[in-house]
């Protein structure tokens, strides 16, 4: 058996490990193991590649890159706050895309130097173009997404260029022409560099106009792109493990994107190119909020004392206020009193798919308590108290009642059907959809104004005093 | 247990059509340069070439025989065929098949992941997409041309951040789910 065969077989082993790893991701109990299987697959693929003496002549650069990259990656992974997870994932994602651009570029260089111009096969060149294109869109798109999630000043407001769809379309046409040039010229380096530059501009322009609440969709989509970039690189270097791993990730990102879009009742095109219309057609905020009743932590504690079943609905505001641990304390004290406490999580709550689940898991809330929208909604009438913390649009009944509203048809958590709703919020300011929420003025709703964490802690204190 | 129902298979169709497109593109552009990997095929082609030369010799109509279409790089010599020339249409088709099938496997696997695990799934699959590190290592290890090796070095570093950071952060998240 030649070394080449051994390497190819090992790549197959690592592809199998990736598949089993992802399979084990389907349950929280086995997921840790699944992640390590994936890591083992990566280790196998990397380790056998190092024995490929036909391509590798020196180890200096490899070791340098591996040590530096691993150290940086490990540092980030150990120190990042759980609330900052979306931007961390965006950043890592971007680095993967960046690697694809560089590998395809290096391959093109190797090809031209070793075999001279005109030696490249057209399909390899198409793959090179795809690798550079998807890689650059992923890299820059992810960096912009990172900036937005980190709330860097430049990206505070969703920036909308006049006619940005036309600009994007023009860039896409330009990219097709450049790809044609790259193939026709038999691997022109200038064509490749231009492809990367134009794709970078496209990547920035695609993500810049997208607002915060649409971020789950964008991150899922970029995740998909990073996989496709890796697969394209696999076509460039003719390596099946890259193709398999890349397409697995690509498929994963597409599914998540679709789930997120569905949870907002919007198409992907609408998220990427559509501008959320303001709530001009719907009722005026002052009118809607005429009968808002505000309450105090002590009153909330009293209501909770008699409750049998409590459901907490968290939103991005809980992450901002870092209130997850306080919420855990509240749940614990209520459970001790015999109240049944559950968490209802909307698919697009937070800034990435599953964001709320991770925060609540960090606060040691068992995953059995985290219910999906479809599970909780049919039983909402039997809920005594629904506590909405830092969520707005995902509990806005307008989505059900007003067909003209910008969020019409979006599936929501029906907290308005609970006997009492307590909304913990800083103010009556609108959510991402920029429309007033009639829930806040409903007869069964009480507003508890204040910082999420502070408010929950006050309720906990009040409950303890009355015990 | 959660069962995510994907009613519309739009993305699948998209993928399938993209794949078909790539196949067509690949066919139309790489046919003339086709060279087969396998020895037998190369030998068979060699025979064909010799036969065509004989025909040419006897019949004497060289213009009618398109010898370019039978041209094989470095046949009959022991010289190592160049890597890029060596892989041909057969490999491309095999790669495309793998690509499309792996996407189907991906769909099957990911549909079963509950929403609770979507964030770890993303960061974990993200780490897997760092598999580009294999290509990066192959570039960083060459000595000629040096700029390709430098691109490789940066690519190794970026991919390593992606891989190491991704798997570690996923482990951190998942162990929180497992604590109870």
Interface residues (C-beta under 8 A of the other chain):
Chain A: X15 X18 X19 X21 X22 X23 X25 X26 X27 X28 X29 X31 X32 X34 X35 X36 X38 X39 X41 X42 X45 X46 X49 X50 X52 X55 X56 X57 X58 X59 X61 X62 X64 X65 X66 X68 X69 X70 X72 X73 X74 X76 X77 X78 X80 X82 X85 X88 X89 X92 X93 X95 X96 X98 X99 X100 X102 X103 X105 X106 X107 X109 X110 X111 X113 X114 X115 X119 X120 X121 X122 X123 X124 X126 X183 X219 X220 X223 X226 X227 X229 X230 X231 X233 X234 X235 X236 X237 X238 X239 X240 X241 X242 X243 X244 X245 X246 X247 X248 X249 X250 X251 X252 X253 X254 X255 X256 X257 X258 X259 X345 X347 X352 X353 X354 X355 X357 X358 X361 X362 X364 X366 X367 X370 X372
Chain B: X2 X4 X6 X8 X10 X11 X15 X22 X25 X26 X29 X30 X33 X82 X84 X85 X87 X88 X91 X92 X95 X98 X99 X100 X102 X103 X104 X105 X106 X107 X109 X110 X111 X112 X113 X114 X115 X116 X117 X118 X119 X120 X121 X122 X123 X124 X125 X126 X127 X128 X129 X130 X131 X132 X133 X134 X135 X136 X137 X138 X139 X140 X141 X142 X143 X144 X145 X147 X148 X149 X150 X151 X152 X153 X154 X155 X156 X157 X158 X159 X160 X161 X162 X163 X164 X165 X166 X167 X168 X169 X170 X171 X172 X173 X174 X175 X176 X177 X178 X179 X180
